[in-house]
Amino acid sequence: MNAAARHWPEYLIEVVGLGIFMMSAATMTTILEHPESPVHGLLPHPVMRRILMGTAMGLTAMAIVYSPWGRRSGAHINPAVTLTFFRLGKISGHDAACYACAQFIGGVLGIATAAFLLHHWIADPHVNFVATLPGAWGVEVAFIAETAISFALMLVILSASNQPRLAPFTGIIVGVLIACFITFEAPLSGMSMNPARTFGPDLIGQVWRGLWVYFVAPPLGMLAAAELYVSVRGGLAVRCAKLHHDTGPCIFCGTPEVAGAEAAALR
């Protein structure tokens, strides 16, 4: 039985995971930013709205990581995360390719579903299909900012998930980081860190501005963080490709579904 036949549940989870994240982002952005929203009128300062947006998306990320489905797939929901774990030798090439495809599909389906449910509100320029775009300081600043926050996110993921005392809290730490980045970094680049997260709104909303930034900067930042972590701790310090590892099935480091020679090859 090949990997696709065994691991299709994990691939499907990645579709659903990013789809849910995109629907949450679209809904919250519409509530907070659409001019006709009463919440927007109650919160005239953009920083206050970004704090609420960051809190909502941080909690969404935590819920995905700690959900039964997220615990099974590893809750990457990001091609840059998957690529980094492939570089670290913690996911096979076939699984990495299927994960990335699933994540792009999830990003598109999630925002398409949100567009269907939110009708014309999501197309309003203040919402703009929740597209991540370079800020007022331009593409160069957006690229540097995306690289920096992606570097920080992956360094934290590796540092926390591979420390027994911190590993159970990795999802919480990631959620807090997302909340902080949305609050403080979003004006620079829109805060993506995720090529699939950006591609979905660009495709559905036909935005296509600065897309290369979000395809290049997140993988660059995360791969750089992985290289730094391995240079300090060594390659054997990375235990698994999951953000939250429990006793359930794991296609990465060996379980009842991945055993023997295949498990050894993925270590």
C-alpha positions in Angstrom: 0.0 0.0 0.0 1.6 3.3 -1.0 1.9 6.4 1.1 -1.1 8.2 -0.5 -3.4 5.4 0.3 -2.3 5.3 3.9 -1.9 9.0 4.6 -4.9 10.5 2.8 -6.6 11.3 6.2 -3.6 13.6 7.1 -3.8 15.3 3.7 -7.5 15.9 4.1 -6.9 17.3 7.6 -4.5 19.8 6.1 -7.1 20.9 3.6 -9.7 21.4 6.3 -7.3 23.0 8.8 -6.2 25.8 6.5 -9.8 26.1 5.2 -11.0 26.7 8.7 -8.2 29.2 9.4 -9.2 31.2 6.2 -12.9 31.2 7.0 -12.1 32.5 10.5 -9.8 35.2 9.1 -12.4 36.3 6.6 -15.2 36.4 9.1 -13.3 38.3 11.7 -11.9 40.8 9.2 -15.4 41.5 7.9 -16.7 42.0 11.4 -13.8 44.3 12.4 -13.0 46.2 9.2 -16.2 46.5 7.1 -17.5 50.1 7.4 -21.1 48.9 7.9 -20.1 46.6 10.8 -21.2 48.0 14.2 -18.1 46.5 15.8 -16.0 48.7 13.4 -17.8 51.8 14.6 -17.2 50.9 18.3 -13.5 50.4 17.7 -12.3 53.4 15.6 -8.6 52.8 16.4 -6.9 50.3 14.1 -4.6 49.0 16.8 -7.6 47.9 18.9 -9.0 46.1 15.9 -5.7 44.4 15.2 -5.5 43.3 18.8 -8.9 41.6 18.5 -8.0 40.2 15.1 -4.7 38.8 16.5 -6.5 37.3 19.5 -9.1 35.6 17.3 -6.5 34.2 14.9 -4.2 33.1 17.6 -7.0 31.2 19.3 -8.0 29.7 15.9 -4.4 28.4 15.4 -4.4 26.9 18.9 -7.7 25.2 18.4 -6.4 23.6 15.1 -3.1 22.5 16.7 -4.8 20.9 19.7 -7.8 19.5 17.9 -7.9 15.7 17.4 -7.4 16.3 13.6 -4.5 18.7 14.2 -2.8 16.3 16.5 -3.0 13.7 13.8 -1.7 15.7 10.8 0.8 17.8 12.8 -1.2 21.0 12.0 1.3 22.4 9.5 -1.4 24.1 7.4 1.6 26.0 5.8 3.8 24.9 2.8 6.7 26.7 4.3 6.4 24.7 7.6 6.2 21.5 5.6 9.1 22.4 3.4 11.2 23.1 6.5 10.5 19.8 8.1 11.3 18.1 4.7 14.7 19.9 4.8 15.2 18.5 8.3 14.4 15.0 7.1 11.3 14.6 9.2 8.8 14.2 6.4 9.1 12.2 3.2 9.2 13.9 -0.2 5.9 12.3 -1.3 4.1 13.3 1.9 5.6 16.8 1.8 4.3 17.3 -1.8 0.9 16.1 -0.9 0.8 18.2 2.2 1.7 21.3 0.2 -1.0 20.6 -2.4 -3.5 20.0 0.3 -2.6 23.3 2.0 -3.0 25.3 -1.2 -6.4 23.6 -1.9 -7.5 24.4 1.7 -6.5 28.0 1.3 -8.6 28.3 -1.9 -11.6 26.4 -0.6 -11.6 28.2 2.7 -11.7 31.7 1.2 -14.1 30.6 -1.6 -16.5 29.3 1.1 -16.1 32.6 3.0 -16.8 34.5 -0.2 -20.0 32.5 -0.8 -21.2 33.1 2.8 -20.2 36.7 3.2 -21.4 37.8 -0.3 -20.4 41.4 -1.2 -19.0 42.2 2.2 -15.8 40.3 1.7 -15.2 42.2 -1.6 -15.3 45.6 0.1 -11.9 47.3 -0.2 -11.6 47.4 3.6 -11.8 43.6 3.7 -10.5 42.8 0.2 -10.8 39.0 0.6 -8.4 39.2 3.5 -5.5 39.4 1.0 -2.1 39.9 2.5 -0.4 42.8 0.7 2.8 44.9 1.2 2.1 47.9 3.4 2.8 51.6 2.9 6.5 51.1 3.3 6.7 49.0 0.1 7.6 45.6 -1.1 11.2 45.6 0.2 10.1 46.3 3.8 7.3 43.7 3.5 9.8 41.1 2.3 12.2 41.8 5.2 9.3 41.7 7.7 7.9 38.4 6.3 11.3 36.8 6.4 11.9 38.0 10.0 8.5 36.8 11.4 8.8 33.5 9.6 12.3 33.0 11.0 11.0 33.8 14.5 8.0 31.4 14.2 10.0 28.4 13.0 12.8 29.0 15.5 10.2 29.0 18.3 8.4 25.9 16.9 11.7 24.0 16.9 12.9 25.2 20.2 9.6 24.5 22.0 8.5 21.3 20.3 11.8 19.6 21.0 12.0 20.5 24.7 10.0 18.0 26.8 8.8 20.6 29.3 7.8 23.1 26.6 6.5 20.7 23.9 2.9 20.5 25.2 2.7 24.3 25.0 4.0 24.7 21.5 0.5 25.4 20.1 -0.1 28.0 22.7 3.2 29.7 22.0 2.5 29.7 18.3 -0.9 31.2 18.9 0.5 34.0 21.0 3.1 34.8 18.4 0.5 34.9 15.7 -1.6 37.3 17.8 1.5 39.6 18.4 2.5 39.5 14.7 -1.0 40.5 13.6 -1.1 43.3 16.1 2.3 44.8 15.4 3.7 43.5 12.1 0.5 43.4 9.9 0.9 47.0 8.8 4.2 46.1 7.2 3.3 43.0 5.1 -0.2 41.9 6.1 1.2 39.1 8.2 1.1 35.9 6.2 4.1 33.6 6.8 2.2 31.2 4.6 2.2 31.0 0.7 -1.1 29.0 0.7 -2.8 31.5 3.0 -1.9 34.3 0.6 -2.6 32.4 -2.6 -6.2 31.7 -1.7 -7.4 35.3 -1.4 -5.3 36.3 -4.4 -7.0 33.7 -6.6 -10.5 34.2 -5.4 -10.3 38.0 -5.2 -7.9 38.4 -8.2 -5.6 40.6 -6.2 -2.1 39.4 -7.3 0.0 42.2 -5.8 3.3 41.3 -4.3 2.6 37.5 -4.4 6.2 36.7 -4.8 7.0 38.1 -1.4 4.8 35.6 0.3 6.1 32.7 -1.8 9.8 33.5 -1.2 10.1 35.2 2.3 8.3 32.6 4.5 10.3 29.6 3.2 13.5 31.6 3.3 12.9 32.7 6.9 11.9 29.3 8.1 14.7 27.4 6.4 17.2 29.9 7.8 15.8 29.2 11.3 16.1 25.5 10.8 19.7 25.9 9.7 20.5 27.9 12.8 18.7 25.5 15.1 20.5 22.5 13.7 23.9 24.2 13.7 23.4 24.9 17.5 21.6 21.7 18.6 22.3 19.2 15.9 20.1 17.4 13.5 19.1 14.7 16.0 17.6 17.4 18.3 14.6 17.6 16.0 12.3 14.8 17.1 9.2 15.0 14.8 7.4 17.2 12.3 4.3 17.6 14.5 3.6 20.9 16.3 1.9 18.9 19.1 2.9 15.3 19.5 0.8 12.9 21.6 0.3 9.1 21.6 -1.8 9.1 18.4 -0.8 7.9 14.9 2.2 9.7 13.5 3.3 9.4 9.8 6.5 11.2 10.6 8.4 9.4 13.5 6.8 6.0 13.6 3.6 4.6 15.0 1.3 1.6 14.2 0.8 3.3 10.8 4.5 3.8 10.1 6.8 1.1 11.4 10.0 -0.7 10.8 12.2 0.5 7.9 9.9 3.3 6.9 9.9 4.8 10.4 13.7 4.6 10.6 13.9 6.3 7.2 11.8 9.2 8.5 13.9 9.8 11.6 
